[in-house]
């Protein structure tokens, strides 16, 4: 079984370098919802970025049709980031 850890649970509670090192040490293979500025640190540690937010916020989501065009643009940009 492969395990990952959600970044947001520890954000602001544990220094990022320590969080990454300890997660790696105890056997986690990747992180979910890592802020983009931390991506390189996760990759350098040999871990995977498992998930990333697709678009803005849940409060301004797909339920409101006025957001559809903006969200489509945000999702396309996020997909491009994931490919890189």
C-alpha positions in Angstrom: 0.0 0.0 0.0 1.2 3.5 -0.9 0.5 6.4 1.5 0.5 10.1 1.1 -0.1 13.0 3.5 -2.3 16.1 3.2 -0.2 19.3 3.4 -3.0 21.6 4.7 -3.4 19.6 7.9 0.1 20.7 9.0 0.4 24.1 7.3 1.4 26.7 9.8 2.0 24.1 12.5 5.2 22.4 11.3 8.1 24.0 9.5 7.9 22.8 5.8 11.4 21.3 5.6 10.8 19.3 8.8 7.4 18.2 7.7 8.8 16.9 4.4 11.7 15.2 6.1 9.6 13.5 8.7 7.0 12.4 6.3 9.7 10.8 4.1 11.4 9.2 7.1 8.3 7.4 8.3 7.4 6.2 4.8 5.0 8.5 3.1 5.5 8.7 -0.6 3.8 12.0 -1.5 1.8 15.0 -0.5 -1.6 16.3 -1.4 -2.5 19.9 -1.9 1.1 21.3 -1.5 1.4 25.0 -2.1 3.3 25.7 -5.3 6.2 27.4 -3.6 6.9 24.1 -1.8 6.8 21.9 -4.9 10.6 21.8 -5.4 11.3 20.9 -1.8 8.9 17.9 -2.1 10.5 16.8 -5.4 14.1 17.2 -4.1 13.1 14.9 -1.2 12.1 12.3 -3.7 8.4 12.5 -2.9 5.5 13.0 -5.2 2.9 15.7 -5.4 -0.3 13.6 -5.5 -3.0 16.2 -5.9 -3.3 20.0 -6.5 -6.3 22.2 -6.3 -8.0 22.6 -9.7 -9.4 26.1 -9.4 -9.9 29.1 -7.1 -12.2 28.4 -4.2 -15.2 26.2 -3.4 -17.2 29.3 -2.5 -16.9 30.6 -6.1 -17.3 27.3 -7.9 -19.2 25.6 -10.6 -22.6 26.0 -9.0 -22.7 29.6 -10.3 -22.7 29.6 -14.1 -21.0 33.0 -14.2 -17.8 31.3 -12.9 -17.7 28.6 -15.7 -15.4 30.5 -18.1 -13.0 31.5 -15.3 -12.9 28.0 -13.9 -12.3 26.5 -17.3 -9.3 28.8 -17.7 -8.0 28.0 -14.2 -8.4 24.2 -14.8 -6.5 24.4 -18.2 -3.7 26.3 -16.5 -3.6 23.8 -13.6 -3.5 20.9 -16.1 -0.5 22.5 -17.8 1.3 22.8 -14.5 0.6 19.2 -13.7 2.1 18.1 -17.0 5.3 20.1 -16.2 
